[in-house]
């Protein structure tokens, strides 16, 4: 059986199917007959014990003191609360509620009390309590929740959807491929899969009823196909592709430690996009010359509270230590739109969040959040080469306000006699307005980085997360390419370093073209760097320039695709 989807992370994968099924949170609200009360009491007690054991097992695989560890530990403390379990028991016994309904009643009451408190930590913790209640109800209903943690063989994960937080808890040593029914090329799951080097297929409408756990699967991350129980002929072809893919990856490994220089002597700086310390620790395997994008909002995924200045300062210093003197480019929190985190105060629901309070717009409205991060970055800059860039900047007035806040943080640190240093400052160019206003903003900036994912979204008025629009509105199109060229030319004329950190930089077919346009620096997913370096090292800069000139003359998406497919570089 063959199924198609959007290939968002290349490679060939083979493994057993593991269905990531939604929790069963169904509830029985009927009044219990008295004879059923003992069995419901037993259900509740057994579920609490079972979930506690799962959480203890999870702690064994987590780093003590990490955000994930603290979150699991907090859940354990709640489940070990004798008063809470006593309330569940009383609800079953006196109100004749089912075990699941009793859990919902008690947990929702506790969450409501937390939300009413002035303590912001406890108010945010209320959402975690509600989430834990759903897991406990699912356990009562028979969902063990341990399948993923107990994987012992190569597997391909199939799911309706997968949040960044859920991705962070996957046992990546056993997950060889990911297949989702939702998502597109620039979705956050796609970005995470590429960064981890895991072949992934999104917007794949697989038939869960026809694929049981343990079914042998092949995932072709080049052609965008998933094969379930292939016949003998298909199996032979796929196994050869798998062997070829492994051989290709082994061959690319030789490029890891050599300079990224073309055959005719032109060099390109290759940096990595990262989201956490695990990504940074793996950078030596990619040959990255530094970090061109540190997505700091990823540190909020599992945080029970907003990381304070000390936590962020320690994180940035540890990152600097891991990269041993190389450049660390930190992007301030890019929250809002499709990025929501329980540990920070969100604004009211917006009718059009992609055009709403996001990125710098959010942090300028939440000065406490902005100051905490600015102070931590300024302090970390005293210990290494740090660049700081700001997302969703559209006009110079925003920079005026931003640098006024930076000055406030400087003066605070001076008064407190805390050592700090000036990082280089830059912006992420991701709207047409930023391109048009760039010359006015450049005097304040040391560098700019083009974020092609959002630049394409706002230029084409096409939601980057909508799979129905992915094929018709790609980032690699004449309109976006012209805006990239305009940005590059404006910045170069002012002598300002220009990088590109969007997903276009991670495409080995497009990276030579970008170099030919004039980029001296690209920041890509670490897993893509060896293939990008191979494309650069095996070609000539003169050919890249010619390719770029032809691309900028294209007026249709089909012309650009034909140009790349016919390119011999």
Beta strands, then each sheet from edge to edge (+ up, - down):
strand 1: 2-4
strand 2: 6-9
strand 3: 12-20
strand 4: 155-159
strand 5: 175-180
strand 6: 199-202
strand 7: 216-220
strand 8: 225-228
strand 9: 269-274
strand 10: 290-295
strand 11: 327-331
strand 12: 386-390
strand 13: 424-429
strand 14: 447-450
strand 15: 497-500
strand 16: 521-525
sheet 1: 1+ 8- 7+ 3- 4- 5- 6- 2+
sheet 2: 9+ 10+ 11+ 12+ 13+ 14+ 15+ 16+ 9+
end
